[in-house]
Amino acid sequence: YRSIFSSQSRKSINRLNENEVIYARDQRLKEIQMWAIIREFLITLIFAILVLLITYLNREENSFFQVNHLRAYFLDQRQTTVDYTKINTIDQYWYWLENSFVSNTRAQPWYNGDIPQYLNGFLNDKSNRFIGWATMRQLRVKSELCPDQRISSICEDSYSFANEETQLFQPGWTNQTIEDETYSSSIIKAFNYTTSDELDTYTYVGEFETYRGGGYVYEFRGSLSDMKTNLSKLHQLDWIDEKTRAVFIQLTLYNPSVQLLTAVTLLAEFLPTGGIYTTARFEPINFYSNLLFIFYF
């Protein structure tokens, strides 16, 4: 008797012997290794292609001339009195700032005295336009007691994350409000610490130290006369003094003639020994060719 629920026939099951199991396992392991190698090869190939594309797309023959122009324009190496690369003292830095840099940030009348038309936001070279505005950011250190009190009671060490000054001050680096003086919002802000999150800036590696993205910020906004007045006031208030360890001037420019963006960073490092070391960084960005590539692909 056979139940109607039982299978009518039973298929024979072929069991693998030990050698066949070992062979099948080896083949499976080889397949896994093969696919891992293929996957790694494809990832490496895609990475190499992306690096090649990024490198190739950023090739721009005008970048060299753009950097050379801006370097000569801002550093003023042809004029010994305002040569940025030869600055050694705080007074020399202020002189370059007030007599060279700030005048170059606004389009001024042409050689024949005509007022420049439709050049609002352009440099004085009439070719490069600001994206946003230029900023000047200072990093300071806290005062410490000197090891030898007989010579000096207060000392200022080298810059570090641990001894960076982050307090809010009144103009003149004081904690007391001077009732007889009235200052513009730009001057007051220059004595208030702003964090890197608020500024959307990053840590920067200089020649002597690594600097945080925060600091005391002055923004080059308004007319040329207003900026000159503000810089003169900051100079009088000793905005740069013995506690200053770094001053960054950062700006982004766009040249519509060659469709190039250029990020400019001018860094002056103020050493505890009293010297100043200046560096300049110009980074051209071929932004529109990258967009063109994304559009087509």
C-alpha atoms as a printed R data frame, in Angstrom:
    type eleno elety resid chain resno      x       y       z
1   ATOM     1    CA   TYR     A     1  0.000   0.000   0.000
2   ATOM     2    CA   ARG     A     2  1.329   3.436  -0.989
3   ATOM     3    CA   SER     A     3 -0.123   6.723   0.241
4   ATOM     4    CA   ILE     A     4 -1.371   9.159  -2.372
5   ATOM     5    CA   PHE     A     5  0.623  11.882  -0.554
6   ATOM     6    CA   SER     A     6  3.907  10.055  -0.909
7   ATOM     7    CA   SER     A     7  6.117  10.788  -3.913
8   ATOM     8    CA   GLN     A     8  5.632   8.443  -6.778
9   ATOM     9    CA   SER     A     9  9.329   8.118  -7.379
10  ATOM    10    CA   ARG     A    10 12.460   8.974  -5.555
11  ATOM    11    CA   LYS     A    11 15.356  10.473  -7.435
12  ATOM    12    CA   SER     A    12 18.663   9.003  -6.631
13  ATOM    13    CA   ILE     A    13 21.039  11.398  -4.878
14  ATOM    14    CA   ASN     A    14 24.602  11.385  -6.144
15  ATOM    15    CA   ARG     A    15 26.900  12.245  -3.287
16  ATOM    16    CA   LEU     A    16 30.322  13.739  -4.027
17  ATOM    17    CA   ASN     A    17 33.304  11.906  -2.773
18  ATOM    18    CA   GLU     A    18 36.005  13.578  -0.726
19  ATOM    19    CA   ASN     A    19 38.244  14.410  -3.689
20  ATOM    20    CA   GLU     A    20 35.379  16.003  -5.606
21  ATOM    21    CA   VAL     A    21 34.430  18.142  -2.594
22  ATOM    22    CA   ILE     A    22 38.012  19.355  -2.243
23  ATOM    23    CA   TYR     A    23 38.175  20.132  -5.967
24  ATOM    24    CA   ALA     A    24 34.852  22.050  -5.901
25  ATOM    25    CA   ARG     A    25 35.959  24.056  -2.870
26  ATOM    26    CA   ASP     A    26 39.249  24.971  -4.547
27  ATOM    27    CA   GLN     A    27 37.429  26.055  -7.691
28  ATOM    28    CA   ARG     A    28 35.049  28.229  -5.676
29  ATOM    29    CA   LEU     A    29 37.922  29.871  -3.801
30  ATOM    30    CA   LYS     A    30 39.653  30.569  -7.101
31  ATOM    31    CA   GLU     A    31 36.466  32.187  -8.439
32  ATOM    32    CA   ILE     A    32 36.192  34.406  -5.349
33  ATOM    33    CA   GLN     A    33 39.835  35.449  -5.682
34  ATOM    34    CA   MET     A    34 39.409  36.089  -9.412
35  ATOM    35    CA   TRP     A    35 36.387  38.374  -8.891
36  ATOM    36    CA   ALA     A    36 38.217  40.185  -6.084
37  ATOM    37    CA   ILE     A    37 41.153  40.830  -8.441
38  ATOM    38    CA   ILE     A    38 38.824  41.989 -11.225
39  ATOM    39    CA   ARG     A    39 36.956  44.301  -8.825
40  ATOM    40    CA   GLU     A    40 40.210  45.782  -7.513
41  ATOM    41    CA   PHE     A    41 41.497  46.243 -11.059
42  ATOM    42    CA   LEU     A    42 38.308  48.026 -12.140
43  ATOM    43    CA   ILE     A    43 38.375  50.325  -9.103
44  ATOM    44    CA   THR     A    44 42.023  51.193  -9.781
45  ATOM    45    CA   LEU     A    45 41.267  51.782 -13.463
46  ATOM    46    CA   ILE     A    46 38.327  54.081 -12.675
47  ATOM    47    CA   PHE     A    47 40.450  55.999 -10.149
48  ATOM    48    CA   ALA     A    48 43.260  56.417 -12.701
49  ATOM    49    CA   ILE     A    49 40.779  57.635 -15.328
50  ATOM    50    CA   LEU     A    50 39.295  60.176 -12.891
51  ATOM    51    CA   VAL     A    51 42.755  61.463 -11.946
52  ATOM    52    CA   LEU     A    52 43.642  61.755 -15.638
53  ATOM    53    CA   LEU     A    53 40.425  63.625 -16.415
54  ATOM    54    CA   ILE     A    54 40.766  66.008 -13.475
55  ATOM    55    CA   THR     A    55 44.391  66.720 -14.362
56  ATOM    56    CA   TYR     A    56 43.650  67.191 -18.040
57  ATOM    57    CA   LEU     A    57 40.575  69.353 -17.512
58  ATOM    58    CA   ASN     A    58 42.520  71.725 -15.258
59  ATOM    59    CA   ARG     A    59 45.111  72.320 -17.963
60  ATOM    60    CA   GLU     A    60 44.694  75.874 -19.162
61  ATOM    61    CA   GLU     A    61 47.344  77.778 -21.085
62  ATOM    62    CA   ASN     A    62 46.129  81.095 -19.662
63  ATOM    63    CA   SER     A    63 46.675  79.949 -16.050
64  ATOM    64    CA   PHE     A    64 50.402  80.652 -16.258
65  ATOM    65    CA   PHE     A    65 49.869  84.209 -17.514
66  ATOM    66    CA   GLN     A    66 47.065  84.824 -15.012
67  ATOM    67    CA   VAL     A    67 49.249  83.821 -12.054
68  ATOM    68    CA   ASN     A    68 52.199  85.856 -13.331
69  ATOM    69    CA   HIS     A    69 49.998  88.925 -13.725
70  ATOM    70    CA   LEU     A    70 48.422  88.669 -10.264
71  ATOM    71    CA   ARG     A    71 51.769  87.968  -8.626
72  ATOM    72    CA   ALA     A    72 53.278  91.111 -10.127
73  ATOM    73    CA   TYR     A    73 50.082  93.070  -9.464
74  ATOM    74    CA   PHE     A    74 49.720  92.335  -5.742
75  ATOM    75    CA   LEU     A    75 53.321  91.773  -4.646
76  ATOM    76    CA   ASP     A    76 54.691  94.931  -6.328
77  ATOM    77    CA   GLN     A    77 58.219  93.553  -6.538
78  ATOM    78    CA   ARG     A    78 59.227  96.253  -9.033
79  ATOM    79    CA   GLN     A    79 58.788  98.975  -6.393
80  ATOM    80    CA   THR     A    80 61.161  98.585  -3.475
81  ATOM    81    CA   THR     A    81 59.051 100.716  -1.118
82  ATOM    82    CA   VAL     A    82 55.997  98.437  -1.416
83  ATOM    83    CA   ASP     A    83 57.581  95.076  -2.279
84  ATOM    84    CA   TYR     A    84 55.511  92.476  -0.423
85  ATOM    85    CA   THR     A    85 58.317  89.909  -0.550
86  ATOM    86    CA   LYS     A    86 60.734  92.292   1.239
87  ATOM    87    CA   ILE     A    87 58.515  93.142   4.225
88  ATOM    88    CA   ASN     A    88 60.382  92.718   7.525
89  ATOM    89    CA   THR     A    89 58.572  94.964  10.013
90  ATOM    90    CA   ILE     A    90 55.021  95.788  11.057
91  ATOM    91    CA   ASP     A    91 55.379  99.350   9.733
92  ATOM    92    CA   GLN     A    92 56.451  98.033   6.332
93  ATOM    93    CA   TYR     A    93 53.453  95.727   6.265
94  ATOM    94    CA   TRP     A    94 51.074  98.598   7.021
95  ATOM    95    CA   TYR     A    95 52.745 100.735   4.357
96  ATOM    96    CA   TRP     A    96 52.245  98.027   1.708
97  ATOM    97    CA   LEU     A    97 48.666  97.472   2.866
98  ATOM    98    CA   GLU     A    98 47.656 101.150   2.833
99  ATOM    99    CA   ASN     A    99 49.635 102.321  -0.207
100 ATOM   100    CA   SER     A   100 49.589  99.347  -2.544
101 ATOM   101    CA   PHE     A   101 47.140  96.554  -1.804
102 ATOM   102    CA   VAL     A   102 43.978  98.479  -0.946
103 ATOM   103    CA   SER     A   103 44.337 100.795  -3.965
104 ATOM   104    CA   ASN     A   104 44.553  97.767  -6.249
105 ATOM   105    CA   THR     A   105 41.244  96.341  -5.022
106 ATOM   106    CA   ARG     A   106 39.057  98.981  -6.703
107 ATOM   107    CA   ALA     A   107 38.810 100.073 -10.333
108 ATOM   108    CA   GLN     A   108 40.048 103.668 -10.476
109 ATOM   109    CA   PRO     A   109 39.818 106.279 -13.279
110 ATOM   110    CA   TRP     A   110 41.473 105.537 -16.605
111 ATOM   111    CA   TYR     A   111 44.737 107.182 -17.674
112 ATOM   112    CA   ASN     A   112 42.776 110.035 -19.295
113 ATOM   113    CA   GLY     A   113 40.704 110.676 -16.170
114 ATOM   114    CA   ASP     A   114 37.520 108.993 -17.391
115 ATOM   115    CA   ILE     A   115 35.498 107.172 -14.745
116 ATOM   116    CA   PRO     A   116 35.399 103.398 -15.405
117 ATOM   117    CA   GLN     A   117 31.952 102.283 -16.496
118 ATOM   118    CA   TYR     A   118 30.399  98.930 -15.523
119 ATOM   119    CA   LEU     A   119 33.488  97.907 -13.555
120 ATOM   120    CA   ASN     A   120 31.986  97.787 -10.082
121 ATOM   121    CA   GLY     A   121 33.680  94.992  -8.150
122 ATOM   122    CA   PHE     A   122 36.713  94.836 -10.463
123 ATOM   123    CA   LEU     A   123 40.345  95.229  -9.499
124 ATOM   124    CA   ASN     A   124 42.227  98.264 -10.718
125 ATOM   125    CA   ASP     A   125 43.602  96.131 -13.565
126 ATOM   126    CA   LYS     A   126 40.058  96.289 -15.041
127 ATOM   127    CA   SER     A   127 40.280  92.557 -15.885
128 ATOM   128    CA   ASN     A   128 39.585  90.569 -12.712
129 ATOM   129    CA   ARG     A   129 36.403  90.761 -10.700
130 ATOM   130    CA   PHE     A   130 35.905  89.858  -7.047
131 ATOM   131    CA   ILE     A   131 33.805  86.866  -6.104
132 ATOM   132    CA   GLY     A   132 32.514  88.172  -2.779
133 ATOM   133    CA   TRP     A   133 35.108  90.421  -1.153
134 ATOM   134    CA   ALA     A   134 38.632  90.269   0.193
135 ATOM   135    CA   THR     A   135 39.184  89.483   3.876
136 ATOM   136    CA   MET     A   136 42.087  90.082   6.239
137 ATOM   137    CA   ARG     A   137 42.257  87.590   9.107
138 ATOM   138    CA   GLN     A   138 44.605  87.784  12.064
139 ATOM   139    CA   LEU     A   139 45.641  85.049  14.504
140 ATOM   140    CA   ARG     A   140 47.039  86.042  17.889
141 ATOM   141    CA   VAL     A   141 48.610  84.412  20.940
142 ATOM   142    CA   LYS     A   142 47.995  84.860  24.649
143 ATOM   143    CA   SER     A   143 50.519  86.578  26.893
144 ATOM   144    CA   GLU     A   144 52.518  84.386  29.269
145 ATOM   145    CA   LEU     A   145 54.858  85.006  32.169
146 ATOM   146    CA   CYS     A   146 58.500  85.098  31.132
147 ATOM   147    CA   PRO     A   147 60.897  82.532  32.642
148 ATOM   148    CA   ASP     A   148 63.237  85.337  33.728
149 ATOM   149    CA   GLN     A   149 61.139  88.038  35.395
150 ATOM   150    CA   ARG     A   150 64.161  90.330  35.822
151 ATOM   151    CA   ILE     A   151 64.280  91.129  32.089
152 ATOM   152    CA   SER     A   152 60.583  91.152  31.175
153 ATOM   153    CA   SER     A   153 57.469  90.001  32.983
154 ATOM   154    CA   ILE     A   154 55.317  89.216  29.911
155 ATOM   155    CA   CYS     A   155 56.356  87.109  26.916
156 ATOM   156    CA   GLU     A   156 54.597  86.070  23.707
157 ATOM   157    CA   ASP     A   157 55.453  82.592  22.472
158 ATOM   158    CA   SER     A   158 55.131  81.031  19.033
159 ATOM   159    CA   TYR     A   159 51.667  80.264  17.708
160 ATOM   160    CA   SER     A   160 49.964  76.995  18.603
161 ATOM   161    CA   PHE     A   161 46.400  75.778  18.906
162 ATOM   162    CA   ALA     A   162 46.801  75.731  22.693
163 ATOM   163    CA   ASN     A   163 47.837  79.371  23.156
164 ATOM   164    CA   GLU     A   164 45.689  80.978  20.448
165 ATOM   165    CA   GLU     A   165 43.776  84.055  21.618
166 ATOM   166    CA   THR     A   166 40.019  83.745  21.097
167 ATOM   167    CA   GLN     A   167 38.535  86.389  23.422
168 ATOM   168    CA   LEU     A   168 36.330  89.264  22.313
169 ATOM   169    CA   PHE     A   169 37.918  92.706  22.625
170 ATOM   170    CA   GLN     A   170 37.020  96.333  22.221
171 ATOM   171    CA   PRO     A   171 38.934  98.395  19.617
172 ATOM   172    CA   GLY     A   172 42.538  98.755  20.730
173 ATOM   173    CA   TRP     A   173 42.608  95.239  22.272
174 ATOM   174    CA   THR     A   174 41.068  96.500  25.504
175 ATOM   175    CA   ASN     A   175 38.284  95.064  27.612
176 ATOM   176    CA   GLN     A   176 36.781  98.448  28.389
177 ATOM   177    CA   THR     A   177 34.498 100.494  26.151
178 ATOM   178    CA   ILE     A   178 35.762 103.995  25.342
179 ATOM   179    CA   GLU     A   179 32.671 106.190  25.503
180 ATOM   180    CA   ASP     A   180 34.221 109.175  23.720
181 ATOM   181    CA   GLU     A   181 35.062 107.142  20.597
182 ATOM   182    CA   THR     A   182 32.649 105.813  17.990
183 ATOM   183    CA   TYR     A   183 33.800 103.112  15.601
184 ATOM   184    CA   SER     A   184 32.282 101.615  12.498
185 ATOM   185    CA   SER     A   185 30.934  98.076  12.555
186 ATOM   186    CA   SER     A   186 33.916  96.938  10.444
187 ATOM   187    CA   ILE     A   187 36.371  98.186  13.079
188 ATOM   188    CA   ILE     A   188 34.436  96.630  15.970
189 ATOM   189    CA   LYS     A   189 34.184  93.297  14.153
190 ATOM   190    CA   ALA     A   190 37.951  93.287  13.530
191 ATOM   191    CA   PHE     A   191 38.504  92.967  17.297
192 ATOM   192    CA   ASN     A   192 35.979  90.143  17.771
193 ATOM   193    CA   TYR     A   193 37.070  86.552  17.283
194 ATOM   194    CA   THR     A   194 35.235  84.575  14.598
195 ATOM   195    CA   THR     A   195 35.384  80.777  14.466
196 ATOM   196    CA   SER     A   196 36.301  78.727  11.412
197 ATOM   197    CA   ASP     A   197 32.750  77.346  11.279
198 ATOM   198    CA   GLU     A   198 31.359  80.865  11.013
199 ATOM   199    CA   LEU     A   199 33.901  81.799   8.343
200 ATOM   200    CA   ASP     A   200 33.722  78.450   6.529
201 ATOM   201    CA   THR     A   201 37.521  78.290   6.417
202 ATOM   202    CA   TYR     A   202 40.029  75.534   7.042
203 ATOM   203    CA   THR     A   203 43.341  74.958   8.746
204 ATOM   204    CA   TYR     A   204 46.268  76.372   6.763
205 ATOM   205    CA   VAL     A   205 49.846  75.093   6.796
206 ATOM   206    CA   GLY     A   206 52.358  77.944   6.720
207 ATOM   207    CA   GLU     A   207 56.143  77.903   6.566
208 ATOM   208    CA   PHE     A   208 56.571  77.992  10.357
209 ATOM   209    CA   GLU     A   209 53.265  76.917  11.914
210 ATOM   210    CA   THR     A   210 49.883  75.377  11.150
211 ATOM   211    CA   TYR     A   211 47.072  77.889  11.673
212 ATOM   212    CA   ARG     A   212 43.407  77.459  12.523
213 ATOM   213    CA   GLY     A   213 40.678  78.738  10.233
214 ATOM   214    CA   GLY     A   214 39.315  81.269  12.740
215 ATOM   215    CA   GLY     A   215 40.620  84.662  13.762
216 ATOM   216    CA   TYR     A   216 39.977  88.398  13.959
217 ATOM   217    CA   VAL     A   217 38.609  89.454  10.582
218 ATOM   218    CA   TYR     A   218 38.441  92.721   8.655
219 ATOM   219    CA   GLU     A   219 36.438  92.701   5.411
220 ATOM   220    CA   PHE     A   220 37.467  94.954   2.518
221 ATOM   221    CA   ARG     A   221 33.982  96.246   1.775
222 ATOM   222    CA   GLY     A   222 32.724  99.657   0.734
223 ATOM   223    CA   SER     A   223 34.363 102.432  -1.245
224 ATOM   224    CA   LEU     A   224 38.105 102.916  -1.556
225 ATOM   225    CA   SER     A   225 38.023 105.979   0.702
226 ATOM   226    CA   ASP     A   226 36.120 104.049   3.394
227 ATOM   227    CA   MET     A   227 38.615 101.198   3.296
228 ATOM   228    CA   LYS     A   228 41.566 103.572   3.524
229 ATOM   229    CA   THR     A   229 39.939 105.287   6.508
230 ATOM   230    CA   ASN     A   230 39.328 101.935   8.219
231 ATOM   231    CA   LEU     A   231 42.893 100.744   7.615
232 ATOM   232    CA   SER     A   232 44.261 103.998   8.990
233 ATOM   233    CA   LYS     A   233 42.086 103.570  12.087
234 ATOM   234    CA   LEU     A   234 43.190  99.941  12.531
235 ATOM   235    CA   HIS     A   235 46.791 101.092  12.232
236 ATOM   236    CA   GLN     A   236 46.253 103.717  14.939
237 ATOM   237    CA   LEU     A   237 44.588 101.112  17.178
238 ATOM   238    CA   ASP     A   238 47.583  98.738  16.797
239 ATOM   239    CA   TRP     A   239 45.473  95.997  15.262
240 ATOM   240    CA   ILE     A   240 48.783  94.302  14.400
241 ATOM   241    CA   ASP     A   241 51.085  94.205  17.408
242 ATOM   242    CA   GLU     A   242 53.549  91.975  19.274
243 ATOM   243    CA   LYS     A   243 50.882  89.302  19.878
244 ATOM   244    CA   THR     A   244 50.092  88.919  16.181
245 ATOM   245    CA   ARG     A   245 51.393  85.670  14.717
246 ATOM   246    CA   ALA     A   246 49.754  85.514  11.289
247 ATOM   247    CA   VAL     A   247 47.777  87.759   8.957
248 ATOM   248    CA   PHE     A   248 45.946  86.187   6.033
249 ATOM   249    CA   ILE     A   249 44.599  88.181   3.112
250 ATOM   250    CA   GLN     A   250 42.302  85.937   1.090
251 ATOM   251    CA   LEU     A   251 40.261  86.680  -2.014
252 ATOM   252    CA   THR     A   252 38.749  84.932  -5.013
253 ATOM   253    CA   LEU     A   253 38.812  86.500  -8.471
254 ATOM   254    CA   TYR     A   254 37.135  85.774 -11.785
255 ATOM   255    CA   ASN     A   255 38.567  86.820 -15.131
256 ATOM   256    CA   PRO     A   256 35.709  86.750 -17.670
257 ATOM   257    CA   SER     A   257 38.065  87.155 -20.631
258 ATOM   258    CA   VAL     A   258 39.706  83.763 -20.050
259 ATOM   259    CA   GLN     A   259 36.983  82.265 -17.807
260 ATOM   260    CA   LEU     A   260 39.372  81.536 -14.958
261 ATOM   261    CA   LEU     A   261 38.760  81.639 -11.225
262 ATOM   262    CA   THR     A   262 41.794  82.361  -9.055
263 ATOM   263    CA   ALA     A   263 42.043  81.857  -5.291
264 ATOM   264    CA   VAL     A   264 44.630  84.184  -3.738
265 ATOM   265    CA   THR     A   265 46.157  83.770  -0.274
266 ATOM   266    CA   LEU     A   266 48.729  86.250   1.025
267 ATOM   267    CA   LEU     A   267 50.171  85.095   4.341
268 ATOM   268    CA   ALA     A   268 52.443  87.109   6.618
269 ATOM   269    CA   GLU     A   269 53.846  85.120   9.550
270 ATOM   270    CA   PHE     A   270 54.959  87.249  12.492
271 ATOM   271    CA   LEU     A   271 57.720  85.432  14.336
272 ATOM   272    CA   PRO     A   272 58.316  85.762  18.101
273 ATOM   273    CA   THR     A   273 61.870  86.850  17.246
274 ATOM   274    CA   GLY     A   274 60.436  89.986  15.639
275 ATOM   275    CA   GLY     A   275 60.772  89.151  11.952
276 ATOM   276    CA   ILE     A   276 58.052  88.741   9.329
277 ATOM   277    CA   TYR     A   277 57.990  86.016   6.690
278 ATOM   278    CA   THR     A   278 55.660  86.568   3.737
279 ATOM   279    CA   THR     A   279 54.343  83.992   1.273
280 ATOM   280    CA   ALA     A   280 51.841  84.211  -1.570
281 ATOM   281    CA   ARG     A   281 49.712  81.501  -3.125
282 ATOM   282    CA   PHE     A   282 47.789  81.838  -6.406
283 ATOM   283    CA   GLU     A   283 45.582  78.924  -7.431
284 ATOM   284    CA   PRO     A   284 43.856  79.175 -10.844
285 ATOM   285    CA   ILE     A   285 40.739  77.035 -11.251
286 ATOM   286    CA   ASN     A   286 39.439  76.079 -14.682
287 ATOM   287    CA   PHE     A   287 35.892  75.745 -13.414
288 ATOM   288    CA   TYR     A   288 33.970  76.032 -16.664
289 ATOM   289    CA   SER     A   289 35.782  73.244 -18.501
290 ATOM   290    CA   ASN     A   290 34.840  70.916 -15.631
291 ATOM   291    CA   LEU     A   291 31.201  71.939 -15.987
292 ATOM   292    CA   LEU     A   292 31.434  71.384 -19.737
293 ATOM   293    CA   PHE     A   293 32.750  67.871 -19.173
294 ATOM   294    CA   ILE     A   294 29.928  67.069 -16.738
295 ATOM   295    CA   PHE     A   295 27.391  68.481 -19.211
296 ATOM   296    CA   TYR     A   296 28.579  66.257 -22.054
297 ATOM   297    CA   PHE     A   297 29.134  63.101 -20.048
